[in-house]
Amino acid sequence: PLQFSLLRCIAVFLALLAIYALRPQSGLWHRRWLAGNVCDRAAGAVLAAILAAFVVVVPFWEPGNTGLATENYNVAFWDHESKISFVYEQYGALAHSLLNGRLDLMQDPPEELLALDNPYDSTAREAAQVNSLWDHAYYNGRYYVYFGIVPCLLFQLPFEAVTGIQNLAYPPCMIVMGLLFLLASFGAVHQVVRRWFSQASSAAYLLSVAAIVLGSQLYYLFVRPYIYEYAIVCGTSLLMLALWFWLSAANTAVERRGALLAKLALGSLCMALVAGCRPQMELFAVLALPIFWQRYIAQKRLRSRARAGEAAAFLLPVVLVAAGLMWYNYARFGSPFDFGANYNLTGNDMTKRGFNVVRIGPAVFTSLFDLPRLKSVFPFLQETEVTTNAVIRTISEPFVGGMLAATPFTWVLGLLALPQTRQSLRRRPGAAGFVWLAVAGMVIITVVDCEMAGVLYRYLMDYSPVLLLGAVLCWLLLESVLARRAAAGETLAVTLLPVLRVAMAAAVAWSAVYRFFTLFATQPWLQGLNPSLYFNVARLVQFWM
């Protein structure tokens, strides 16, 4: 029988309110975001509050994620023996070692591991019944953390230094970085509008921000806040902050020299720190070219006397962070460019993984083009395994659809195949360069990830926010072109403009629904970890049951 639910009624009311606010005739579509209308800013505040609420709440949907640094943290949800599982302990152990003047971990490897001819062979470790640390780097007889050091320096190390308590849990750290990601998304899109699309409507701006947050894998990472997801969230948050600061610097008048230098330095600092979280994301540092091309190349400002101070503000943070990371790598593994991932004690021998072209096809298809599998009951999505005919081992985890296939907001990038779209973009060379580099980054990082590690759903976060920001540029370009032609009385533009508005809102709505159901359809499987939450949500959604 149907049951009344106040929470369901509130959710339906908010959905209907959003539909009404985003109807093609709404004032949100007819007012410029940069005009600063009070109602538009209030709508932005409501959107920010809703997105932030999920950032704060989702990590604690798994009961074992409560607490900060407690003795029995997460005991019942992993190995049932150790008080802190390997997915939580590594950064805490690294912080403790650093505070004691060591780069390796203080725990000694067992003698059985030291005695193996090839300790990276998981079969040999199992045969010798070696009780080694999982997913730790092992090099020259010592354990190391191969995950980037920056998250540890930002949170675990200062926490232990101040409180004396080890192993600060990852969820509160990820919440901080997640809120910074939201802030950077709002800020980056605002600067994009200022730079290239000053006539963009308020509705287009708000939908663009929502598309970046909801279209990425942000909340999926938060529902399983382990060390893997922690490093990715830190990296992607710093990446978005870097793009925000750089875009803001490009929009800052050269007469405001102090503000310009500060933004250049902060952007470069954040971008450099990305390498200490998730090195492959550093590829997007190339976006500095389209962002600053107009001022420093086209206008030849690099040849002016002012270039020295601005170049120093841009380059110095990169040099300092790079020097620190290269020293850290060299001191541990004998090479400034070796982060230690190949020495990982995991299910396959990473030292012999190498490059193999047969991995690329299945990885690209699964990561980008695999269609979501639907089912008739909650959560309506079904996980699928990566399929391949390759005889070599493919490290993978289940997917719920590829990035492009499952995110209609990105389909606008398909219009790049049209000469008219490319011609319109060429009038904004900075925006054109950003879009093309975002697409190229998606392809390159997909290949790099599959060759270096495997085909995992969380790896989509390595490029999805930047790809979605590139898609935002295309949506805003379409809106500006159609709005201008509709104002001039072109019949076709007058007809297509409302269609564009509905399509943009529908694409974001799909992302919101799809990502929400993803949280319940994928690991760590909340149906078993938090059955009360799972079945309450299932009952609220399936009101006909």
Steps between C-alpha positions, in 0.01 A plus 500: 500500500603859441643671808529872568856624553585858591854456369370373165259793478784747568717336233219509245422862588864602452515315167182669376632837623822445303301409187293816536806718564678360194212511254605675175295811584654538847681817596808290577543451125441866418733664754877512468688329781752781511219751558500384863124469547413426863259220413758335277762516774248350744440213258876448487516491880224237514681286242825531692330403826343187348825386336699572817251310717561183301876551523472508878250215538593238239834388655317389811242286323737211569483465881867409532600848382391678816762639734823691455788299643361237732649167608228283349457698179344285227573165674184317405500597133829364369739244644333447842845481658715810470368808671558720197476358149759561227257720309505748790837454665759585233501878518491488879799266501683725254433807714634317806815401311557852368466644850767252606735603218439202272368464145428127527235353729608400848349153473757238400417257216487133604804279444300282260453799268870589513589143405294491178680523166212705360293654781269669246366163380173457688497126427842462662389701803193282542702180463745617768208619717654845529299739717606820320329837487261523207523788252820634652819566306782261589852604403844394625351320797278783626134599472405834345178682410482543124191722513584870464634670812299823471178377673713380791675838524168684487316300765649192671841646583383831652220316684744265671753780557239710681299233683743211531227270365584280203287403201267789440212343310453584134129599490537840675804578284308407186208715610730803524643432156153426361372837619803663337413312180150649512640848563746461213226377265285805571804724467639344182169516313454861616841590357422313176185710464696819568770411251315359202121511548403822675140472376445154652173464684472425870330168427783392272755591767323308777445195279865508395620485860254223582615306191864504612419384853228248417649379173833410660559208737530726806225346710595148394843563650340630818288193557823297528752739659807279497859592421451455125206739488663739748802556274276552195271749677798701622649504151183599318414770757845656465467477122170688497639757742798551267273556199287743700801706609652498152174604333456770760857621435428515128194715577690730739611834359878535479470823697396293805848358521482364855179307437633373166824370649318335791257318269778385269699366795202329666392339174847366432539380860176303484587358159846395619354332810280287274811300412534407867146356501429350160792552256306424179270795567802725459443464125235771529768757586508548123170690535711799602567547128143580387427687824796740468557493124314822425684712756850360490535371143250684280553832677876429536503584870780248550725750322411786733687605813216373718565143386767426760281538809203318347720221364658459842159486671390236248816286498645523851231290677535234231879487537487480879234229516661303219838516676343371822317213331802403292719491810238290681492251212878487465556451872266200502541332161818644349327695222334844513226375267418172678194533725525136602175364354683219321621361834146450621422173678170421336331226300733528199870560449514871421875486428425289190177666392651699213311654208267287292279642227236228543389664824401826329193394299299343785606780735390779267170328422416421862615834641334718237238322289356208696125551544347485849310177571156568639273279706141531618558527876695734726770618448415448130868474399696180464877465526685348205843343477769609256510253210810429293649224283855588608694211651686737733341586832280810508460665839145627518202573719130505404362797304154653474548665162775687320562870553367615162222244462355558847539880511279670238638840600823404319318414177516866402869435428382303197413833337873560462468282190294775336690772310262764634587414860873507434464831320312655793760370744783645294365846579593418859840331456554458875171316543569287192839398632352413839232276346738312272757448775230376739393237244861404429568473874206260537643266237861518620418447868270209416790330321752591771275368778433169329870444429625612841233347722180368344143582402321625811190714532660740745770585245240690295541778756853555369356695206121530532486845670722657232312320222171628641643852520588466132142391431379805695684722251314335213160540669570866575618552143174355364293713734683820407474434126132404507407783738670757279333370184163467671526864610561587135177326405632184333214251497717190535685645800173600665385139466824335610576716804222352721602153382857569608384615843287192556779271377757658732273471803405141409868400463579631848188335644610166356843542661341572838274193487762272348776590748261466792406146401867422436567547871271207579592278204879486541761399757504511798140383457301690755233231490722294729693770684206727578179306429286748690601785271487284187149365551360830628620674185373211286158532663491877449598473136282201413184659633290246311642205697 
